[in-house]
Amino acid sequence: MVIKVYIASSSGSTSIKKQQQDVMGFLAANKIVFEECDIAANEDNRKWMRENVPEEARPTTGNPLPPQIFNESQYCGNYEAFFDAREDNAVYAFLGLTAPPGSKEAEALAKKAQQ
């Protein structure tokens, strides 16, 4: 299972650039293997991302904006959902991955199981 982060390498939006860097930096720092899929340089990536973001996660107008995160073809969420999962120490669950032993998320799950 590979995490895929759909990004736009040539985005004019500073906000989008920061969000993309935040997601990819977090994944890299936590040694979570991911693939960067550029929608600006590859039309197939753009088309695939837009077709596979679920209807309920789409903006009311326009197309979904990067970063969008998938586990293979399973949609995980956008930056806001990622940020919320990170704040809740639930990124591995958000990504559909098993939290490694010793991580904050694994410790939180162990505490819940003991209760």
N, C-alpha and C positions, 0 to 999 in steps of 0.2 A: 504494500500500500504506500503510495506516494502522495504527499500533500502537494497540491498544485495551487500556486498563488498567481492569479491573473492580475497583471500590472500594466501600466502604460508608461513606457520608457520616455516618451516625449510629451508627457502631460504638461500643460501650461499652468495647472493649478498647484500652488505650493502646498495646499492642504492635502491633496491626493498624494503628492510626492512624499510628504511626511508620514502619512498613513501607511503607504507602501513600505517605506524604510522601517517604520515601527514594527510591522508584521514580520518582515523578512529578518530584521535584526533580532527580534525575540526568538524566532524559530532557530536561527543560526546559533545564538547564544545558548540555547537549550539543546543543541545538537539534534534537532528534529529535521530529518531529511525532507527537503522540499524541492520542487521544480518551479522555476520562474517562467511563466507563460506570458509573453509580451503581446498585448492586443494591438499595440501601435505598429509593430513591425510585421505582424503576421495576421492576415485577414482570417485564416482558419481559426486561430485562437479567439479572435474577436467574435466571430460568428458562433463558435461553440459556447463561449461564456454567456453570451446574450441568450442563447437558446436554452441553456441549462440552469439559469438562475430561476428558482420557482416563482410562480405568479405572485404569491403573497410577499415575496422579498423584493419585488420590483418597485421602482419609484412610480408614483402616480402618473408622471409624465416623463418621457424620454427613456433612455436605456440605463441599465444598471452600470454604475461607475466602479472602477477598480479602487482598492483591491477587493477581489472576490476570492473566497477560499473554498477549495474542494479537497476531498479525500478521494483520489481517483476521479470517478464521475459523481460521487455523492456530495451534494452541496452542504457545506458547513456554515457559511455565512459571510457577511461583509465585515468591514472594519469595526462598525459599532458593536456587532455581535461578538467579534474577537476581543475587543476591548473589555466588554462586560465579562466575558469568560475569564480573561486574564485577571480582572479585579476580584473575581470570585474564586481564584485558584482552581479553575476548571477548564484550562486550555486543552488538556489531553482529551477530556470527554467531548469538548467542542469539536475537536479534530477527528473524533472517532478512534482515538488511540488509547492504549493502556498506559496509565501513568507509571513511570519508572519508580522502583523502590527508592525511598529516601526523598522523593519530591514532596513539596507542600501538598500537592493534590492527592498523592498516595496516602500521606499521613492523615489528611482530612477524611478520606474514604475509610481508612482503618478505624478512625475514631467513631464514625457513623455506624460502622458494622458492630462495634463493641456496645453501643447503646441499646 
